[in-house]
Amino acid sequence: MNFQKEPDTDVSAVENGTVLGVDLNVDGSLAVTSTGAFPGNADYLNHKRDEYERKRGNLQEIGTRSAHLTIQNIGDTFSNWTEDYLHRVALALVQEARRQDCDAIAVENLKQIREGISDGKKFQQWAFNELQSLINYKAEEYGILVTEVNPQYTSQRCSHSECGFTHEDNREGDEFECQKCGKELHADYNAARNIGWNLVQNWLKSGSGRADCQVALKSGTLNGNSDFTPATSRGQTGSPLASPRL
């Protein structure tokens, strides 16, 4: 597969170089991993935000002192709820990395996501910043490296190791079907696999001596030489994580 080289990554804290790829989204599933886990729901998060804004707007129209006190209370409640929700999503991602024996988590460069969000979506920008901080913090507790990679074409490229065909017609909504090899996957799962592959390829190209680095997949692991190790031999189940229950 042909991947663009990114800046060399500091892998001094990584033991064997097993990578969990993570795709983050502003709608649909908040996060999707290369192992097929789907923690969090961006649509639900935005729905709760819209509910809060409607309540606040109605109370502002009332304009009484009691209404203003209620605005403050529901604002604090929503803020605490959001923090807890993002906390659980970040924890689920780190737990998935640990369960799959991963030493690194590869996420797409969030700056490009934030720049793609309109000025009217400041809440989404804040949420992505907060989620990134929480992932970094929780991963550090377990010695797991978190690094950003360029997400360019990760949604259009076929993640099948023997293909790698890239075309905008490969993806339509949540569905991915390679126009060359016919591989069909959930589109965000395909992107997460590519994000993990990007980091593995970067390590190999950097000459850091990580010849055994590999990306964790739902069905096992795949290294830079396209050598596949089934999940059963690594004790992996491949079971997707449920979205946090609220």
Backbone torsions as a table, in degrees:
resi	resn	phi	psi	omega
1	MET	NA	148.2	-175.5
2	ASN	-105.3	111.8	-178.9
3	PHE	-118.9	145.3	174.6
4	GLN	-71.4	143.2	177.7
5	LYS	-79.9	134.7	175.7
6	GLU	-103.6	170.5	176.1
7	PRO	-56.1	144.0	180.0
8	ASP	-54.1	139.6	-177.9
9	THR	-102.0	139.3	176.4
10	ASP	-76.4	110.2	-178.3
11	VAL	-112.6	25.1	-176.3
12	SER	-63.5	-26.0	-178.6
13	ALA	-93.1	1.3	-175.8
14	VAL	-96.1	129.7	-177.9
15	GLU	-79.8	-63.5	-175.6
16	ASN	-117.5	-0.6	172.0
17	GLY	76.6	30.6	174.5
18	THR	-85.0	126.5	-170.4
19	VAL	-112.8	136.0	170.0
20	LEU	-102.3	116.3	176.9
21	GLY	-83.5	139.3	-178.8
22	VAL	-132.2	125.8	175.6
23	ASP	-104.3	127.2	-179.4
24	LEU	-109.3	144.5	-171.7
25	ASN	-136.4	153.3	176.7
26	VAL	-92.1	-9.3	173.5
27	ASP	-145.9	167.2	-175.6
28	GLY	69.2	-141.2	178.1
29	SER	-68.8	132.4	-178.7
30	LEU	-65.2	-37.5	179.0
31	ALA	-144.2	145.2	175.4
32	VAL	-136.4	134.6	-177.7
33	THR	-104.6	163.5	178.7
34	SER	-68.8	-9.6	177.2
35	THR	-99.0	6.1	175.9
36	GLY	85.4	21.7	175.0
37	ALA	-93.6	144.0	-176.2
38	PHE	-128.1	65.2	-178.9
39	PRO	-77.2	134.8	175.4
40	GLY	86.6	157.1	-179.3
41	ASN	-139.6	108.8	-177.7
42	ALA	-65.5	-35.9	179.3
43	ASP	-63.4	-40.7	179.5
44	TYR	-67.4	-40.5	178.2
45	LEU	-60.7	-44.3	178.6
46	ASN	-68.5	-34.1	177.5
47	HIS	-63.1	-44.1	178.7
48	LYS	-63.9	-37.1	176.6
49	ARG	-63.6	-43.3	179.5
50	ASP	-63.6	-38.6	177.3
51	GLU	-60.5	-44.6	179.5
52	TYR	-62.4	-43.4	-178.7
53	GLU	-64.7	-37.3	178.3
54	ARG	-65.4	-44.4	179.1
55	LYS	-62.8	-42.8	-179.5
56	ARG	-64.0	-41.1	179.7
57	GLY	-62.8	-41.8	179.4
58	ASN	-64.5	-39.9	-179.1
59	LEU	-70.7	-35.0	177.9
60	GLN	-63.6	-34.7	178.2
61	GLU	-67.2	-32.9	177.9
62	ILE	-66.4	-46.6	170.7
63	GLY	75.5	5.7	180.0
64	THR	-81.3	165.4	177.6
65	ARG	-61.2	-40.8	178.4
66	SER	-61.8	-39.4	179.8
67	ALA	-65.1	-40.1	179.1
68	HIS	-66.6	-36.6	176.6
69	LEU	-65.9	-37.4	178.6
70	THR	-67.7	-37.7	176.7
71	ILE	-58.2	-44.7	-180.0
72	GLN	-63.1	-41.1	-178.6
73	ASN	-66.3	-45.5	-178.5
74	ILE	-71.0	-27.7	175.7
75	GLY	-65.5	-44.0	177.9
76	ASP	-64.5	-39.6	-180.0
77	THR	-64.5	-44.5	-179.8
78	PHE	-66.1	-40.6	179.5
79	SER	-61.1	-45.2	179.5
80	ASN	-65.0	-39.7	179.6
81	TRP	-63.4	-44.3	-178.6
82	THR	-63.9	-44.2	178.3
83	GLU	-58.5	-43.4	-179.1
84	ASP	-66.6	-40.7	-179.7
85	TYR	-62.2	-49.3	-179.9
86	LEU	-65.6	-34.7	176.3
87	HIS	-58.8	-45.2	-177.7
88	ARG	-71.3	-33.4	176.0
89	VAL	-65.8	-46.5	179.0
90	ALA	-61.1	-42.1	179.7
91	LEU	-64.0	-40.5	178.8
92	ALA	-62.0	-39.3	179.1
93	LEU	-65.7	-44.8	-179.9
94	VAL	-67.0	-39.0	177.3
95	GLN	-64.2	-36.8	176.5
96	GLU	-64.8	-40.5	177.6
97	ALA	-61.7	-41.6	179.8
98	ARG	-68.1	-42.0	-178.9
99	ARG	-62.8	-31.8	-179.8
100	GLN	-93.4	10.1	179.5
101	ASP	58.7	36.8	179.2
102	CYS	-85.9	145.9	178.6
103	ASP	-106.4	-7.2	-179.3
104	ALA	-149.1	149.4	173.8
105	ILE	-118.0	123.4	178.0
106	ALA	-102.5	123.1	176.7
107	VAL	-121.1	154.5	177.8
108	GLU	-70.5	154.7	179.9
109	ASN	-61.0	109.1	-173.2
110	LEU	-69.4	-18.0	178.4
111	LYS	-60.3	-38.7	-179.3
112	GLN	-69.9	-33.1	175.7
113	ILE	-66.9	-46.9	-176.8
114	ARG	-63.5	-37.3	179.4
115	GLU	-69.4	-24.6	179.6
116	GLY	-82.8	-6.9	179.2
117	ILE	-92.5	133.0	-177.4
118	SER	-64.9	161.4	-179.8
119	ASP	-61.4	-23.7	179.7
120	GLY	-77.8	-1.6	-178.4
121	LYS	-114.5	45.3	-179.1
122	LYS	-59.7	-30.9	178.4
123	PHE	-62.2	-42.9	178.5
124	GLN	-64.3	-39.5	177.8
125	GLN	-61.9	-44.3	178.2
126	TRP	-62.4	-43.0	-177.3
127	ALA	-61.8	-41.1	178.9
128	PHE	-67.4	-40.0	175.9
129	ASN	-60.2	-45.6	-177.6
130	GLU	-66.1	-43.3	-180.0
131	LEU	-62.9	-41.6	178.1
132	GLN	-60.8	-44.0	-179.9
133	SER	-62.8	-40.9	-179.2
134	LEU	-68.3	-39.5	177.0
135	ILE	-62.0	-46.0	179.7
136	ASN	-60.6	-44.5	-176.9
137	TYR	-65.1	-47.0	-176.4
138	LYS	-72.6	-34.9	178.2
139	ALA	-67.2	-37.2	-179.4
140	GLU	-62.1	-32.2	179.6
141	GLU	-59.1	-29.2	-176.8
142	TYR	-109.2	12.0	178.3
143	GLY	70.3	25.9	179.6
144	ILE	-96.0	127.7	179.5
145	LEU	-76.5	135.7	173.3
146	VAL	-118.4	125.9	-178.9
147	THR	-140.7	149.0	-178.9
148	GLU	-94.8	145.5	176.3
149	VAL	-128.5	159.4	177.8
150	ASN	-70.8	121.7	-177.0
151	PRO	-85.0	7.2	-175.9
152	GLN	-54.8	125.4	176.7
153	TYR	69.4	3.3	-179.7
154	THR	-64.6	-25.8	179.5
155	SER	-85.1	-14.4	-176.9
156	GLN	-106.6	-14.5	-175.2
157	ARG	-89.6	138.5	174.4
158	CYS	-73.4	126.1	-176.6
159	SER	-86.8	0.0	176.4
160	HIS	-63.5	128.5	-170.6
161	SER	-59.9	-27.2	-177.7
162	GLU	-96.0	8.0	-177.1
163	CYS	-121.6	-89.7	-179.3
164	GLY	82.5	11.7	-179.5
165	PHE	-64.5	133.2	-177.3
166	THR	-117.7	124.1	177.7
167	HIS	-162.2	143.0	-177.6
168	GLU	-64.4	-23.5	179.9
169	ASP	-78.0	-7.7	178.9
170	ASN	-65.9	-29.9	-175.5
171	ARG	-113.8	136.8	172.9
172	GLU	-140.7	104.1	-177.4
173	GLY	64.3	-127.0	179.7
174	ASP	-86.5	0.4	-175.7
175	GLU	-105.7	137.2	175.3
176	PHE	-123.8	125.2	174.5
177	GLU	-137.7	114.0	-178.1
178	CYS	-64.7	127.6	-179.5
179	GLN	-73.5	-10.7	-179.4
180	LYS	-101.6	-54.1	-175.2
181	CYS	-101.2	-11.2	178.4
182	GLY	83.7	5.1	-179.8
183	LYS	-60.5	131.4	179.4
184	GLU	-117.8	127.2	-179.0
185	LEU	-146.5	162.3	167.0
186	HIS	-62.1	134.0	-171.7
187	ALA	-60.1	-41.6	-178.8
188	ASP	-72.4	-32.5	175.2
189	TYR	-64.9	-42.2	176.2
190	ASN	-59.7	-43.5	179.8
191	ALA	-63.8	-40.3	179.9
192	ALA	-63.1	-40.2	176.4
193	ARG	-60.9	-43.0	179.5
194	ASN	-66.1	-37.5	178.6
195	ILE	-62.8	-42.8	175.7
196	GLY	-62.5	-41.3	179.2
197	TRP	-64.0	-37.1	179.1
198	ASN	-57.1	-44.6	-179.4
199	LEU	-68.1	-41.8	177.7
200	VAL	-59.0	-45.2	179.4
201	GLN	-63.9	-37.7	178.0
202	ASN	-61.5	-43.2	179.5
203	TRP	-62.5	-44.0	-179.4
204	LEU	-64.4	-41.4	-178.6
205	LYS	-71.7	-26.1	-176.3
206	SER	-75.8	-12.0	-179.4
207	GLY	69.6	31.2	-176.9
208	SER	-83.1	2.9	177.1
209	GLY	82.3	15.8	-179.2
210	ARG	-95.8	59.8	-177.4
211	ALA	-65.8	-20.9	-178.0
212	ASP	-99.0	11.1	-179.4
213	CYS	-66.2	149.2	-173.0
214	GLN	-153.8	158.9	177.9
215	VAL	-105.2	136.8	179.2
216	ALA	-81.6	126.8	179.1
217	LEU	-116.2	169.7	178.7
218	LYS	-61.1	-33.0	-174.8
219	SER	-102.7	2.7	-179.6
220	GLY	151.5	-142.9	178.1
221	THR	-133.5	156.3	179.3
222	LEU	-137.3	126.7	-179.2
223	ASN	-96.2	-178.8	-174.9
224	GLY	-65.5	-16.8	177.4
225	ASN	-95.1	11.4	-178.6
226	SER	65.4	24.9	174.9
227	ASP	-84.7	122.0	-174.9
228	PHE	-98.7	134.3	174.9
229	THR	-117.3	115.5	-178.0
230	PRO	-59.7	153.3	-176.8
231	ALA	-61.7	-34.4	-175.5
232	THR	-62.5	-30.3	-178.7
233	SER	-79.8	-10.6	178.1
234	ARG	-110.7	1.5	179.9
235	GLY	77.4	21.3	-179.3
236	GLN	-92.9	145.4	178.6
237	THR	-103.2	-27.0	-179.3
238	GLY	75.0	6.4	-178.1
239	SER	-72.1	128.4	179.9
240	PRO	-68.7	145.8	176.0
241	LEU	-75.8	143.1	175.2
242	ALA	-76.7	150.8	174.8
243	SER	-63.9	147.1	-179.4
244	PRO	-54.1	135.1	-179.2
245	ARG	-86.1	134.5	-175.2
246	LEU	-118.6	NA	NA
